[in-house]
Amino acid sequence: MTSAPPRGEQPAGLPLTWSVNSQAWELGCGHDYVIARPPSQVPPPPAPQDAAPWAATQSAVHGGETLVQLSVQGRSDTAVVLEALRVRVVGRTAPAEGNAYAMDQGCGGSVTPRYFAVDLDKDRPIARAVAGNDTGTPIPAVRMPYRVSAKDPEVLLVTAGTSSCDCRWYLELDWSSQGRKGTVRVDDDGRPFRTSAIENLPQYTYDTLEHQWTPDGSDAA
């Protein structure tokens, strides 16, 4: 019996390779994090490209939704068919405690991915193809299968949201190529993705003039 590859390492022999950005923000600018610290102890929002280290130092949890940008391509010119994308929820608990901090600091560049939406509150959530938008140009929903190769990659953007739980989940990507087929687990470097509801939490936005976090409406304490 072969042993599993180390965490974060992709199995050898697969005809495809992939990379994951679990700290993507909507249109490169909008996102919420749940952080169990008062505003005075939370630094200003980072630039979108610095989201991962910023979130790690704050022990931040994705608030309300997680955007996972999955880039997939073949290892050769031979086509690999991406047959299906599934969601596995491996844990649901009460929403994480803390405050919700909004990252709205101005949008950056955009990509043209395939869009999927996941409702983590469903008993059996699915990754549903939805229409997207690229700088004002509508992108129609396109269902799987897709074909990828070394010269023809695909970018899949999965938006998973919850309004009721602290959810832990991962993705499964089914593929086939030259009579072979298999499934790869897509997660956060060996750990499940994590998304927590924010509806009942104090919410803050960052005031760039005063250089401080301020309550967002009447919900913040």
C-alpha positions in Angstrom: 0.0 0.0 0.0 1.4 3.4 -1.0 1.6 6.1 1.6 -0.2 9.4 1.2 2.0 12.3 0.0 3.1 14.9 2.6 0.7 17.7 3.4 0.5 20.2 0.6 2.3 17.9 -1.9 0.5 16.6 -5.0 0.6 12.9 -5.7 3.0 11.7 -8.4 1.7 10.3 -11.7 -1.3 12.6 -12.0 -1.8 14.1 -15.5 -2.7 17.5 -14.0 -1.4 20.0 -11.5 -3.2 22.7 -9.5 -2.6 25.6 -7.2 -5.0 27.1 -4.7 -5.4 30.7 -3.4 -7.7 30.4 -0.3 -7.4 34.2 0.4 -9.0 35.5 -2.7 -11.2 38.6 -2.2 -14.3 39.5 -4.2 -13.2 41.5 -7.2 -9.8 41.8 -5.5 -11.1 44.1 -2.7 -14.1 43.0 -0.7 -13.8 40.4 2.1 -14.6 40.0 5.8 -12.6 38.2 8.5 -13.6 37.1 12.0 -10.9 38.0 14.5 -11.1 37.4 18.3 -9.4 40.7 19.1 -10.7 44.2 19.9 -10.2 46.9 17.1 -7.3 48.5 18.9 -5.3 45.3 18.5 -6.1 44.7 14.8 -3.7 46.3 12.3 -5.0 48.1 9.2 -6.3 45.9 6.3 -3.5 44.6 4.1 -3.1 44.9 0.3 -5.0 41.9 -1.3 -1.7 40.2 -2.2 -0.7 40.3 1.4 -3.9 38.8 2.7 -2.5 35.3 3.6 0.3 36.4 6.0 -2.0 39.1 7.5 -4.8 36.6 8.2 -2.3 34.1 9.6 -0.8 36.6 12.1 -4.4 37.6 13.3 -5.7 34.0 13.5 -8.4 35.3 11.2 -11.3 33.2 10.0 -13.2 33.9 6.7 -16.3 35.8 7.6 -19.5 34.8 5.8 -17.9 33.4 2.7 -14.6 32.0 1.4 -13.4 32.6 -2.1 -11.2 29.8 -3.3 -9.3 30.4 -6.6 -8.3 27.1 -8.1 -5.9 27.1 -11.1 -5.7 23.8 -13.0 -3.7 22.7 -16.0 -2.4 19.5 -17.6 1.2 18.4 -17.3 1.5 17.8 -21.0 -0.3 18.7 -24.3 -2.6 15.7 -23.7 -6.1 16.9 -22.7 -7.3 16.2 -19.2 -11.1 16.4 -18.7 -12.4 18.0 -15.5 -15.5 16.0 -15.0 -17.0 17.4 -11.7 -16.4 19.5 -8.7 -17.9 18.4 -5.4 -18.0 19.8 -1.9 -17.4 17.9 1.4 -18.3 19.5 4.7 -16.4 17.8 7.4 -17.5 19.9 10.4 -20.2 22.3 11.5 -20.1 24.2 14.9 -21.5 27.4 16.3 -20.1 30.5 14.5 -16.7 31.7 15.7 -16.7 34.4 18.3 -15.0 37.8 17.8 -15.6 40.8 15.6 -16.1 41.0 11.8 -13.6 43.2 10.1 -14.2 44.4 6.5 -11.3 44.6 4.0 -12.9 47.1 1.6 -9.8 49.0 0.5 -10.3 49.5 -3.2 -10.3 46.9 -6.0 -7.3 45.5 -7.8 -7.1 43.6 -11.0 -9.6 40.9 -12.0 -9.3 37.5 -13.6 -11.7 35.6 -15.9 -12.5 32.4 -14.0 -15.3 29.9 -14.1 -17.6 30.7 -11.2 -19.1 28.3 -8.7 -21.3 29.0 -5.7 -21.7 26.8 -2.6 -24.2 27.1 0.2 -22.5 25.5 3.1 -25.7 25.6 5.2 -27.3 22.9 3.0 -27.3 19.3 4.2 -25.6 18.2 1.0 -24.0 21.3 -0.6 -23.0 21.3 -4.2 -20.7 23.5 -6.3 -23.2 25.2 -8.7 -22.0 26.9 -11.9 -23.1 30.5 -11.9 -22.7 33.5 -14.2 -19.9 35.9 -13.4 -18.6 39.3 -14.4 -15.2 40.5 -15.7 -14.9 44.3 -15.3 -18.4 44.9 -16.4 -18.6 42.1 -19.1 -21.0 39.3 -18.1 -19.6 35.8 -18.1 -22.3 33.1 -18.7 -22.4 30.1 -16.4 -20.7 27.1 -18.0 -21.2 23.7 -16.6 -18.5 21.0 -16.5 -16.8 19.2 -18.1 -13.9 21.4 -19.0 -10.7 20.4 -20.8 -7.2 21.5 -19.7 -3.7 20.9 -20.9 -0.2 22.4 -20.3 -1.1 25.1 -22.8 -4.8 25.5 -21.8 -5.3 26.0 -18.1 -8.6 26.8 -16.3 -9.2 29.1 -13.3 -12.2 28.0 -11.1 -13.5 30.5 -8.5 -15.5 28.9 -5.8 -17.5 31.1 -3.5 -18.7 29.2 -0.4 -21.0 31.0 2.1 -22.7 30.4 5.4 -25.1 32.3 7.6 -25.4 29.8 10.4 -22.2 27.9 11.2 -18.4 27.7 11.5 -18.0 25.3 8.6 -14.9 23.2 7.7 -14.9 21.9 4.1 -12.9 20.8 1.1 -13.4 20.2 -2.6 -13.1 17.1 -4.7 -12.2 17.4 -8.4 -12.9 14.4 -10.7 -10.8 14.1 -13.8 -10.3 11.7 -16.7 -7.5 11.3 -19.4 -6.6 8.6 -21.9 -8.7 5.9 -20.2 -7.6 6.9 -16.7 -9.8 8.7 -14.1 -9.4 9.8 -10.6 -10.3 12.3 -7.9 -8.1 14.9 -6.2 -8.8 16.5 -2.9 -8.4 20.3 -3.0 -7.9 21.9 0.5 -6.0 24.5 2.3 -2.5 23.0 2.4 -3.7 19.8 4.0 -6.3 21.4 6.2 -10.0 22.0 5.4 -11.1 25.4 4.3 -12.9 27.3 7.1 -15.8 29.7 6.8 -17.8 31.2 9.7 -21.1 33.2 9.8 -20.9 36.9 10.9 -24.6 38.0 11.1 -24.7 38.5 14.8 -21.2 39.8 15.3 -20.0 43.4 15.8 -18.8 44.6 12.5 -16.1 47.2 11.7 -14.7 49.0 8.7 -11.3 50.8 8.6 -11.4 54.6 8.5 -8.4 55.6 6.3 -8.6 59.3 7.4 -8.6 58.6 11.1 -6.4 55.5 10.8 -8.6 53.3 13.0 -11.4 50.7 12.9 -14.8 52.2 13.3 -18.2 50.5 14.0 -20.2 49.6 10.8 -23.7 50.8 11.7 -25.6 49.9 14.8 -24.5 46.3 15.0 -21.0 47.0 16.4 -20.4 47.2 20.1 
